[in-house]
Amino acid sequence: MSRFHRARVPASRHFKAGTLRADGPGAVLRCLVLAPGPDWVAADLESGAFVRARASDSQPDEDAPPMRLGRVLSAVEITLGRDDEPPDPGRPEAVRLAAQPVRLRRPRRQAVRHLLGHLTPADAGRPLLGTLASSVSYTDVDGTRPSVVIVAPDERPRFGSGPDGLWCEFTLGGRRHGLAFVARATAEDFPRPEVVRLLVVGFGPPCRGQLPKVVLGALPRI
């Protein structure tokens, strides 16, 4: 018998993107990886809730072994650990990982499409992450709204590198966005625009009292 379990997505479930979890230490979640890092984002296969790793899990100290958080659209099983840090209103989906994620068999393609379809807002004209600005004041967030969203650009996104680092440009609902691209370390690792179907956008770490919008990952056609 294979040591990998088939990750199942309930076909009849109505997912609700951004649902906040209340699971405590020891809870086991099966997740679909949406952004493999360095800022890790996944979706709970049972509920569709977004899950983000604590920064210290996805970017550990130099002396600590790195978390192997899986590849994009892979399925992993994670166990929640004890989290003594206060809730972060800038990323309310953040959880502490108790151990290395366990790799699962990839869900069936139709099931992944079903999940992503429910997590992608139908109204592309809504303000991205609730605001038209490229960032939001940290003092204005209270942890009741998701800090990450999946979007389907109007056309192929553009990726590049500039003085301030890597970037991604895309149009959504007729509005053009130019955001930092933090899903990869080098320009050579950019995804090919012609195969990108969805983008994972979220708030990055606070900077001078602001939470900047950044592109955390790019999802291919499936």
C-alpha positions in Angstrom: 0.0 0.0 0.0 1.4 3.4 -0.9 2.5 5.7 2.0 0.8 8.6 0.2 -2.9 9.1 0.8 -5.2 10.5 -1.9 -6.2 14.0 -0.9 -10.0 14.2 -1.3 -12.0 17.3 -2.1 -15.7 17.0 -1.2 -17.6 17.6 -4.4 -20.7 18.8 -2.8 -19.2 21.2 -0.3 -19.8 25.0 -0.6 -16.4 26.5 0.1 -16.0 29.9 1.7 -12.8 31.6 1.0 -11.0 33.1 3.9 -13.0 31.3 6.6 -10.9 31.6 9.8 -10.1 28.4 11.6 -10.4 27.8 15.3 -8.5 24.5 15.5 -6.0 24.1 18.3 -2.7 22.4 18.7 -2.6 18.9 17.3 -5.3 19.5 14.7 -4.5 17.9 11.4 -5.4 19.6 8.1 -5.0 18.5 4.5 -4.2 21.4 2.3 -3.6 22.4 -1.3 -0.4 24.5 -1.6 -1.1 27.8 -3.4 2.2 29.6 -2.8 5.1 27.4 -1.8 7.2 30.2 -0.3 8.9 32.1 1.0 5.5 33.3 2.2 3.6 30.0 2.3 -0.1 29.9 1.6 -2.5 26.9 1.2 -6.2 26.1 1.2 -7.8 23.6 3.6 -9.2 20.9 1.3 -12.2 20.3 3.6 -13.4 23.9 4.1 -11.6 26.1 1.5 -10.1 28.2 4.4 -6.9 29.9 3.6 -3.9 28.9 5.7 -0.7 30.9 6.0 2.4 29.7 7.9 3.9 31.9 10.6 6.9 33.8 9.2 9.3 31.9 11.5 8.0 28.6 10.0 8.3 29.6 6.3 11.5 31.6 6.9 13.3 29.9 9.8 16.5 31.0 11.5 19.7 30.1 9.6 20.5 27.3 12.1 17.1 25.7 11.9 16.2 23.2 9.1 13.9 24.7 6.5 10.3 23.6 6.3 9.6 21.5 3.2 6.3 23.1 2.4 5.5 21.4 -0.9 5.3 22.6 -4.5 2.5 24.7 -6.0 -0.8 22.7 -6.3 0.6 19.8 -4.3 -1.3 18.4 -1.4 0.2 18.2 2.1 -1.0 17.2 5.6 0.0 19.6 8.3 -0.3 19.4 12.1 -0.9 22.6 14.0 1.4 23.4 16.8 1.1 25.5 19.9 1.2 29.2 19.0 2.1 31.6 21.8 2.4 34.6 19.5 -0.5 37.0 19.6 -2.9 37.0 16.6 -1.6 39.0 13.7 -4.5 41.2 12.2 -2.4 41.5 9.1 -2.5 37.8 8.4 -5.4 36.3 10.4 -5.0 32.9 8.6 -1.5 32.4 10.1 -0.9 29.1 12.0 2.1 27.5 13.7 3.3 24.3 12.1 4.2 21.6 14.6 6.3 19.5 12.2 7.3 19.0 8.6 4.3 18.7 6.3 3.5 15.2 5.0 3.2 15.0 1.3 0.0 13.5 -0.1 -1.0 12.4 -3.5 -2.2 15.2 -5.6 -6.0 15.6 -5.7 -7.7 14.8 -9.0 -7.6 17.6 -11.5 -11.4 18.1 -11.5 -11.4 18.4 -7.7 -8.6 21.1 -7.8 -10.6 23.0 -10.4 -13.7 22.8 -8.2 -11.8 24.2 -5.2 -10.0 27.0 -7.0 -13.3 28.0 -8.8 -14.9 28.5 -5.4 -11.9 30.4 -4.0 -11.7 32.9 -6.9 -14.1 35.8 -6.5 -16.6 36.0 -9.4 -16.7 39.9 -9.2 -13.3 40.9 -10.6 -14.4 44.6 -10.2 -14.2 44.6 -6.5 -11.3 46.4 -4.8 -8.3 44.0 -4.4 -8.1 43.0 -0.8 -10.8 45.5 0.0 -8.9 48.6 -1.0 -7.9 50.5 -4.2 -4.6 51.5 -2.8 -1.4 49.4 -3.1 -1.2 49.1 0.6 -3.3 49.6 3.8 -2.4 51.0 7.1 -1.6 48.3 9.7 -3.8 50.2 12.2 -6.8 49.9 9.9 -6.9 46.1 9.9 -8.6 44.1 12.7 -8.2 40.5 11.6 -11.8 40.0 10.5 -11.0 40.1 6.7 -8.8 37.7 4.7 -5.3 38.8 4.0 -5.0 36.7 0.8 -7.1 36.3 -2.3 -6.9 34.3 -5.6 -7.6 36.3 -8.7 -8.0 35.6 -12.4 -6.3 38.4 -14.4 -8.1 39.9 -17.4 -5.1 39.0 -19.5 -1.6 37.4 -19.2 0.3 38.9 -16.3 3.8 40.4 -16.9 6.8 39.6 -14.7 10.1 41.5 -14.5 12.9 42.8 -12.3 13.7 46.4 -11.4 15.7 48.4 -8.8 13.3 47.5 -6.1 13.2 43.8 -6.9 10.9 41.4 -8.8 7.5 42.6 -9.9 4.2 41.4 -11.5 1.9 43.6 -13.5 -1.7 42.5 -14.2 -5.1 43.8 -15.0 -8.1 42.9 -12.9 -11.6 44.1 -13.6 -10.1 46.8 -15.8 -7.7 48.1 -13.1 -4.0 47.7 -13.6 -1.9 46.6 -10.7 1.9 46.6 -10.3 3.0 44.7 -7.2 6.1 43.1 -5.8 6.5 39.4 -6.8 7.7 37.5 -3.8 7.1 33.9 -4.8 10.6 33.2 -6.2 14.1 34.3 -5.5 15.5 35.0 -8.9 14.3 36.3 -12.2 15.1 32.9 -13.8 12.4 31.3 -11.7 9.5 33.4 -13.1 6.6 31.4 -14.2 5.8 31.5 -17.9 3.0 34.1 -18.4 1.3 32.0 -21.0 0.7 29.2 -18.6 -0.4 31.4 -15.6 -4.1 31.2 -15.0 -4.5 32.6 -11.4 -2.4 34.8 -9.1 -2.3 34.5 -5.3 -2.3 38.1 -3.9 -1.9 39.0 -0.2 -0.6 41.4 2.3 3.1 41.3 2.8 5.0 42.0 6.1 4.4 45.5 7.6 6.7 48.2 6.3 6.6 51.7 7.9 3.2 51.1 9.3 1.8 49.9 6.0 0.8 46.4 4.7 1.8 46.3 1.0 -0.1 44.2 -1.5 2.2 41.6 -3.0 1.9 38.6 -5.4 2.6 35.5 -3.3 2.3 32.9 -6.1 1.2 32.1 -9.6 -1.0 29.1 -10.4 -0.7 27.4 -13.8 -3.6 26.1 -15.9 -4.8 22.7 -14.8 
